[in-house]
Amino acid sequence: MTRAAGGKCEPGMAAPEFKLPGDRGEPISLQSFKGRKLVLYFYPKDDTSGCTKEAIDFNQLKPEFEKAGAAILGVSPDTVASHVKFKTKHQLGLDLASDESKAMLGAYGVWVEKSMYGRKYMGVERTTLLIDRQGVIAQIWSKVKVPGHAEAVLAAAKALP
C-alpha cells in the first residue's frame, strides 16, 4: 500500500487495499471492483442531514454512474446494522461498508482531527475518490460540500476511460 506522508492519498497513487463488512452481509474489498471504476465516498455518520443528502444524491444518479462503468461505495465508521437501517429508511440501492476499526479511514487519510465550537475530536473528513479500472486514484474531492457534488463526480466518472 503506497501512501503519501501523513496517510493522505493523492491522484496517481494506487488505492490502498481494504476489506470491510458490507451492508448486504458480505465483505467488500477493493478487489471486488477490479476492472470497474469506483466512486469511493467517505461520510461521517448515517442518517445525519448532510450524509443523508449525499447518499440520496449518489443513489439518484446510480443508473448514470453504472452507464459510465462506475460502482459507488459509501464508507463510514457506523455499524453494518446502522447502514442497513439507513438504507432501508431512505430506500438506498448503493452499497455501504462499515469501518468500525477506522483502519481503512486512516489508510485513506480521512480519519482526522476536527474542531467544533472549540472542541477537538477525531472524525471523518467528507471525501470522495474516483478510482480507475486499474485501482489507481484518478481524482480526490476533499472537505466535500454536498450540493452539486454527486453531479461533479458523475461528470468526472464519465470522462475517465
Secondary structure, DSSP 8 states (H G I E B T S, - for coil): ----GGG---TTSB----EEEBTTSSEEEGGGGTTSEEEEEE-S-TTSHHHHHHHHHHHHTHHHHHHTTEEEEEEESS-HHHHHHHHHHHT--SEEEE-TT-HHHHHTT-EEEEEETTEEEEEE--EEEEE-TTSBEEEEE-S--STTHHHHHHHHHHH--
